[in-house]
Amino acid sequence: MPMRSPFHWALVTILLFSSVISGICQTSAKKKVTRETDLPRFSYPVRGSASELVQADEATFNAFAAKVRADLDGVFRDYDIADKSMLRALLSAKLNLQDLAGEYQDALATVNAIRALQEKPAQKLLSGLVSRAMLQAKIETHSTTGPAFQQAFRRHYREAVDPLPWDLVQNSIKAGYSGARLLNPASDLSYVKDELDPAVQKSGALDNNQAWELIIVRNDLRSSMELAPVRAAVLKQYIAAHNVMKPDIWAAREVTLTKDQSSNPVLVAIWDSGIDISLFPDQLFTDPKPSGSGTHGLAFDDQGGPSTTWLHPLTPEQRRRYPEIRDEIKGRLDIQNGLDSPEADALEKKLHSLSVDQMYELREVEKMISFYIHGTHCAGIAVRGNPAARLVVMRFNDQLPDLPFLPTPEWAHRLGADFQQMSDYFRTRNVRVVNMSWGDEVAEFETWLSKTGGGGDPAERKKRAEELYAIWREAIESAIKNAPKTLFVTGAGNADANAGFLGDVPASLHLPNLIAVGAVNQAGDETSFTSYGDSVLVDADGYLVESYVPGGARLRLSGTSMASPNVVNLAAKLFALDPSLTPAEVIDLIKRGATPSEDGRRHLIDEKQSVALLQARGKTR
């Protein structure tokens, strides 16, 4: 699916961390887990709706939670899981179940133990701060709500936050502030209505991942929700005391080509949700041999049929709402940066006034508009500072779990044929570089099947999802291989996970003309959301990156979706300077020009250094 901004207002389902190390010790009898699909799936029948269950009485919900916990304990008992990101997800579910059961001392021990599983410097400091303060407050006050509980949480949370090194945690702290300021019961319940109710309606049950999400919402409604204003106040005070942005390293590394330097047109394809082509009149490819879609590339509708629309279409109502939603995105970003703008104040007031049904309707509109702006934003980043760049549109819909129809092998093969058409287009038109700011894994097909009534029980659904994924993966890999003279660039993903373990395609693929990109911030520090793995070769700016959205406004969005076109930008400039370069040679120049971090986790691209390497190479030929 598209790598949406991690600051998207939808319910953040990043799970809290838990479980004592003794609970996950490995034995030779356990089944070894090398990928996400090695883990079992479980089913939990639900009467009525998930929205009703999450608000049910204690006895009803606790009976549901007991089944979930028994299965989770079985996973720890029977499976040998080495991947730290998967452990963080699994163990977080256990922590939420411990919290729900009132096992606060055990939960505190697991919070401390899980910090050792964190891999990013900032996350090692921030992991579990909220849950620890909340658990301490529950133990101290013998309550889960009320003024005394809030006061105890405030004290413990402030004691944990105030000593944090601002330089290292500032972006994560701001994200936490934004989330706390906007969180309310309607937002959580609208998430359940949008993401979990369809699964119950169509399949009659929730799977284990969906059950864990429901338990998070239950805990939110029981006690976490009332702490959101307290969290926001503590974080606002911390931000005000330290709010100095680390210097931006990217402007000094940027190369801007002149027309004299870049007389060779370079075709740059944006394989995404489409582009508002009116914004790039001087940087748009016009094909002398038009395709069935027109003169600027290829476009396909949700079913895989041909389309003549270069930008993903909106309904009349969505078009009417677009300016409003665009301003609300700005308000969210202003809150993220601690700015008290009119847009920020208006958004906060609005979100806290909406009913669940109104919030659900807003979620649906914003989800579509977020997708609508995605490709155009990537395009603006990809061609910045390069008069030789010519945009090629490759439009399709990768919002797989949100498509309203049941996925079938026939549909997957049809899209695979579309991808082959795209690949042939790249090869025959000499497209030099392609941006792919999206990715898919088996779990997305499982979610899609559950929401559309396919696959029966979770085990059968996983089997069907793996069949669909295999077709999908083969189609993507074949499309890349079929255009060997084209460089493909993809984002690593925003799951804070190993792309290889998840099987995220294309990010997990290892191909000579493909490069996956992680996201760092303006100072080159690793973002909390970026995924990683041995296929992720370099890192680029993916934090509040400014670019165009349809209609011509400019927004600062975050995600590996923004990091990927920054590498496309560099690659296109290298191709403009030397059209004889191969994808492998461009990858080499990008990698050798990158600056490694001291811990070896990051390799920050440097346009000037890569261009200098190219120029030095030209002198030695």
Secondary structure, DSSP 8 states (H G I E B T S, - for coil): -B---TT-SS----------GGGG---TTSEEE-SGGGS---EEE-SS-HHHHHTS-HHHHHHHHHHHHHHHHHHHHHEEE--HHHHHHHHHHHHHHHHHHT-HHHHHHHHHHHGGG--SHHHHHHTTHHHHHHHHHHHHHT-SSSHHHHHHHHHHHHHHHTTS-HHHHHHHHHHHHHHHHH--HHHHHHHIIIIIHHHHHHHSEEEHHHHHHHHHHHHIIIIIHHHHHHHHHHHHHHHHHH-------SGGG-----TTT--S-EEEEEEESB--GGG-TTSB---SS--SS-SSEEEB-TTS-B---SB----HHHHHHHHHHHHHHHHHHHHHTT---HHHHHHHHHHTT--HHHHHHHHHHHHHHHHHHHHHHHHHHHTTT-TTEEEEEEE----GGG-SS---HHHHHHHHHHHHHHHHHHHHHTEEEEEE-B-B-HHHHHHHHHHHT-SSSHHHHHHHHHHHHHHHHHHHHHHHHT-TTSEEEEE--SSSSBHHHHT-BTTT---TTEEEEEEE-TTS-B-SS--B-TTEEEEEE-SSEEEE-TTS-EEEE-SHHHHHHHHHHHHHHHHHH-TT--HHHHHHHHHHHSEE-TTSS-EE--HHHHHHHHHHHHHH-
